[in-house]
Amino acid sequence: MRVLLDTCTLAEIRKPRGQASVKAAVRAVPSEELYLSAITVGEVIKGFALLAPGKQKKALWSWLDSLESQFAERILGIDLETGRVWGELTARAQKKGLIIPAPHGLLAATALRHGLHIMTRNTKHFQVSGALLIDPWSGG
């Protein structure tokens, strides 16, 4: 099973006392089957950029550098086909009266485009997209 890690999953596995079920779920997937989205990298950078300068911010940048190196060939960008999938899935949701936040819609489109499951706690934002979900917080 190939898995796209959502930002909340990355944050949880980084915590020294992060939820064991999340860490176990990530460890259960072979590393070559784990992927990141350029959108997730952007969300992480946005969070760092909002922090005041200091040791924590420096440590987080170092962690991100390590992630980018570790996932170098498995960070997926937004290409034309992903954009098309995103447009279709967000329109379908909107017809049902639902709005998918742009980052979540783009993650869902990336997962659908590349045949990936999304590992996330934010299933509410992804369910309408049709993407396959893994929620290790709830065991699903």
N, C-alpha and C positions, 0 to 999 in steps of 0.2 A: 504494500500500500504506500503510495507516494503522498506526502503531507506538506501543505503550506502552513507555516507557523504564523499565527496572528500575533500582533504586538503584545497582547495580554499574556500569551503563552511565553514569549521571550522574557517578559518582565518576571513572570512567576518562576521560571527555571533559573533565573539569575539570583533570586533571593536565597540567602543561605538557609532560611527556614521556610522556603516555598512549599506549597502543598505537595505532599509525596505522590499523590495520584497523577499529578501533572508531570512531575519529573519522571516518574515511571513510564508514563505514556510516551513521552519524547524518547526516552532511552530504548523503548521497545521497537522503535522504528530505526532501521539501519540508516546511518548518517547520510549515505548517498541517496536516500529516498526523502530527505528533509529539504525543503525549499523555503526561501524568503521572497517577498515581493519588494520591489523598489519602493512601493507605497509604504510598507512597514518600516523600511529604513528611514524614509522621510518622516514618519510619525515619531520614530525614536529620536531622530535629530531635532525635531520640533520640541519634544519634551526636554532634551538637554539644553537647547538654546534658551529656554525659559528659566533655567536655573542660574543662580548667582555664581560668579566665578569661585572656585575653591577645589578642595580635594575630591569631593564627591563628583563634581562635574568632570574633572580630569580623569577619574577612574572610569566613569561611564563612557567617555570618549575612547579610552583604551579598550574597554569591553567591546564597543562597536567596531573598532578597527580589527579586533580579533574575530568578531562575527563575520565581517566583510571578507576577511581572509579565508576563514573556515568555509564559507558558503560561496566563494568567488564564482564558481561555475554554476551555482544554483540560486542566484538572485535573478528573479524574473522581472523584466520590464513590461511596459505597456506598449504593445504593438498594435497594428491596424486591426487584426482579428480580435484581440482582447477588447479594443475600443468598440468594435461592432457588437460583441457579446454584451458588454456593459450597457450599451444603448438599448439593446433589446430587453435585457432583464430589468433595467430600471423603468422602462416604459410599461412592461407587463405589471410591475409592482404598482406603479402610479395609477394604472387603470383600475386596480383593486383598492385604490385609496391609500396606498402605503408608500412611504418615501424611504428609500435606502440611502443612508449617508454616503457621499461620494467615495470616501476611502473604503468603506465596506463593500460597496458595489464593485469597485475596481478589484478588490481582493477576490470577491466571488467570481467575477469575470475571468480573472487570472486562473483561478482554480478550475473553473469549467473549461477554459481554453486548453489547459495542460493536463486535464484528467487527474486533478489532485483533490484530496480531502482538505478541509480547513480545520485546524485544531484551534479552538477558541472557546471562550466562556460566553461570548456575545452572540449566542445562537439566534436570538431574537432579530438581530440585524441581518442575518444571513438566510434564515429559513425561506423567505419568499423568493430568494434568488434561484433556488433549485440546486445549489452547491451541496455536496456531501459534507457533513459536519462530524467532528469528533469533539465532544465536550468532556475532557477528563476531570473537570470539577464536579460534574454530576454523574460521572461514570458512563456517559453516553457517547 
